C-alpha cells in the first residue's frame, strides 16, 4: 500500500540511507496518519530506527522531539551530528551498504524469505533485500 509522505529507505538524506524514512514515520505518527504495523523508536520491533539512532549516537526520543517541533530534515541531521557521534564518509558508506543490502546473503536472509511469504510476495525472486521488500509492499 502506497503511503503518502513515506520515503523508501534508499532515498538518502544527507547521504544517509533510512534516515529520511525514520523522520517521515515520526511525522506521520504525530499526524496520526502512519498505518498500523509500522514500528517507531527503540523497542524490540523497531530494528531499523533503533539501529539508525545508535549509529548516529543519539536518543530516539530526543530525535522525535526535534522532528515534531517542525525541524527540517537538514536541521535534524545537523542536530544529530552536533549532539551524537558525527560519522565520517567511510562509516556512512558502511552504514548505507549494510542497510541497503540487509537480507541479501546474510544472517537475515531467512527472515526476509519468511516475511516475503507472509505478505504474499514469496514468489518474487527479484526481492533480495528488506529495502526491496518494503518498496514492493508500498508500491
Secondary structure, 3 states (H helix, E strand, C coil): CCCCCCCCCCCCECCECCHHHHHHHHHHHHCCCCCCCCCCCCCCCCHHHHHHHHHHCCCHHHHHHHHHCCCCHHHHHHHHHHHCCCCCHHHHHHHHHHHHCCCCCCCCHHHHHHHHHHCCCCCCCCCCCHHHHHHHHCC
